[in-house]
């Protein structure tokens, strides 16, 4: 596995396979953002062992990030709705 990762870095290129950000804009609004390569398109960027590893990483982490995204979205929504 390490050999594959070293090989990727030696190419001098980077790919945002899966990303998650928590941002605040100039109006003070907090938003979450998920980004990355769609799982169906991983084969356009990776092949062989690299493809298997990246697909496994996405399949393992994407559901957890989606759950975190939903949790934060619900919490932020609740904070923005005050009851009188």
LUMPA-663548 format. One record per atom (N, C-alpha, C): residue in one letter; x, z negated, y. Coordinates in pm, whole numbers, padded with zeros to 5 digits, always signed. Each point is the difference from the previous one (the first is absolute). Layout:
aXZY ...
This chain:
x+00080+00000-00119 x-00080+00000+00119 x+00085+00000+00126 x+00104-00079+00004 x+00086-00004+00119 x+00067+00134+00025 x+00034+00070-00108 x+00064+00130+00016 x-00092+00097+00072 x-00127-00006-00029 x-00096+00088+00067 x-00009-00034+00148 x-00005-00129+00034 x-00008-00039+00139 x+00126+00038+00076 x+00114-00018-00059 x+00126+00039+00063 x+00000+00151+00023 x-00048+00076-00096 x-00006+00145+00011 x-00087+00040+00120 x-00113-00069+00019 x-00088+00031+00113 x+00071-00023+00133 x+00071-00111+00013 x+00067-00032+00125 x+00117+00094+00027 x+00066+00049-00103 x+00111+00092+00019 x-00047+00134+00055 x-00125+00035-00021 x-00053+00125+00053 x-00011-00004+00151 x+00001-00119+00058 x-00008-00012+00145 x-00139+00022+00055 x-00101-00009-00082 x-00137+00020+00045 x-00081-00124-00033 x-00107-00018+00072 x-00090-00111-00025 x-00141+00054-00016 x-00080-00072-00075 x-00141+00034-00017 x-00083-00127+00013 x-00106+00006+00078 x-00092-00112+00011 x-00095+00010-00118 x+00040-00055-00112 x-00081+00007-00122 x-00127-00080+00019 x+00011-00120+00055 x-00115-00085+00025 x+00037-00097+00110 x-00083-00007+00104 x+00031-00088+00111 x-00121-00079+00046 x+00026-00114+00061 x-00105-00086+00054 x+00051-00061+00129 x-00080+00011+00106 x+00038-00056+00129 x-00113-00084+00057 x+00037-00101+00075 x-00094-00075+00082 x+00043+00025+00143 x-00089+00060+00079 x+00033+00043+00136 x-00091-00067+00102 x+00051-00014+00121 x-00083-00045+00111 x+00019+00101+00112 x-00112+00048+00056 x+00013+00100+00105 x+00005-00066+00137 x+00009+00082+00104 x+00016-00053+00136 x-00123-00075+00049 x-00114+00017-00068 x-00122-00073+00036 x-00015-00128-00080 x+00097-00031-00086 x-00004-00122-00079 x-00078+00011-00129 x-00034+00122-00039 x-00075+00022-00122 x+00098+00008-00117 x-00025-00082-00103 x+00085+00000-00119 x-00062+00092-00104 x+00082+00087-00056 x-00047+00092-00104 x+00101+00003-00113 x-00048+00036-00117 x+00091+00020-00113 x+00002+00149-00032 x+00111+00043-00053 x+00017+00142-00030 x+00070+00016-00134 x-00058+00083-00085 x+00066+00036-00125 x+00041+00147+00010 x+00117+00031-00054 x+00049+00136+00005 x+00079+00031-00126 x+00035+00125-00016 x+00083+00038-00113 x-00039+00133-00058 x+00068+00035-00105 x-00024+00125-00071 x-00118-00021-00094 x-00102+00086+00006 x-00109-00012-00098 x+00057+00009-00142 x-00052-00083-00089 x+00054-00006-00137 x+00002+00138-00066 x-00099+00081+00027 x-00005+00134-00058 x+00107+00094+00052 x+00063-00036+00113 x+00104+00084+00059 x+00141-00050-00029 x+00013-00111-00072 x+00134-00053-00029 x+00087+00103-00073 x-00063+00083-00082 x+00077+00100-00075 x+00056+00109+00090 x-00043+00008+00124 x+00056+00098+00095 x+00132-00051+00059 x+00021-00132-00011 x+00119-00062+00059 x+00097-00048-00108 x-00054-00048-00111 x+00081-00058-00106 x-00023+00073-00132 x+00096-00014-00090 x-00016+00057-00134 x+00071-00089-00101 x-00029+00023-00127 x+00066-00073-00108 x-00017-00150+00010 x+00110-00072-00022 x-00002-00147+00004 x-00039-00052+00138 x+00044+00069+00106 x-00037-00042+00136 x-00151+00001+00017 x-00065+00104-00050 x-00145+00011+00011 x-00069-00113-00075 x+00046-00030-00120 x-00060-00109-00078 x+00014-00134+00071 x+00117-00026+00055 x+00024-00126+00069 x-00087-00011+00125 x-00004+00106+00080 x-00079-00003+00123 x-00149-00010-00031 x-00047+00069-00101 x-00141-00009-00039 x-00035-00143-00043 x+00089-00063-00078 x-00022-00139-00043 x-00002-00095+00119 x+00091+00020+00093 x+00004-00086+00119 x-00131+00012+00077 x-00047+00122+00020 x-00125+00021+00074 x-00118-00062-00074 x-00007+00022-00130 x-00111-00053-00079 x-00001-00152-00003 x+00117-00062+00006 x+00008-00147-00001 x-00027-00062+00136 x+00045+00064+00106 x-00008-00062+00132 x-00121+00042+00083 x-00049+00122-00016 x-00108+00048+00085 x-00126-00088-00009 x-00045-00041-00119 x-00118-00088-00004 x+00022-00132+00073 x+00119-00054-00005 x+00029-00126+00069 x-00002+00019+00151 x+00055+00111+00047 x-00001+00027+00143 x-00142+00031+00049 x-00079+00069-00081 x-00139+00026+00036 x-00079-00129+00010 x+00024-00093-00090 x-00067-00131+00005 x+00042-00076+00125 x+00128+00003+00033 x+00049-00067+00121 x-00062+00065+00124 x-00006+00131+00002 x-00061+00074+00111 x-00146-00043+00018 x-00077-00006-00108 x-00140-00040+00006 x-00015-00145+00047 x+00084-00089-00052 x-00003-00140+00039 x+00023-00015+00150 x+00105+00064+00050 x+00032-00011+00142 x-00109+00063+00086 x-00054+00112-00045 x-00107+00065+00072 x-00122-00093+00012 x-00037-00066-00110 x-00112-00093+00001 x+00028-00120+00091 x+00119-00055-00007 x+00035-00116+00082 x+00001+00036+00147 x+00057+00114+00034 x+00004+00043+00141 x-00139+00029+00051 x-00084+00058-00085 x-00136+00029+00039 x-00076-00130+00027 x+00020-00100-00085 x-00066-00129+00018 x+00046-00067+00130 x+00127+00011+00033 x+00051-00059+00123 x-00056+00068+00124 x-00031+00127-00010 x-00049+00077+00114 x-00151-00016+00020 x-00069-00062-00096 x-00144-00022+00013 x-00027-00149+00016 x-00030-00039+00121 x-00029-00140+00028 x-00151-00024-00013 x-00034-00117-00045 x-00143-00035-00009 x-00036-00093+00114 x-00120+00014+00050 x-00043-00082+00114 x-00103-00100-00046 
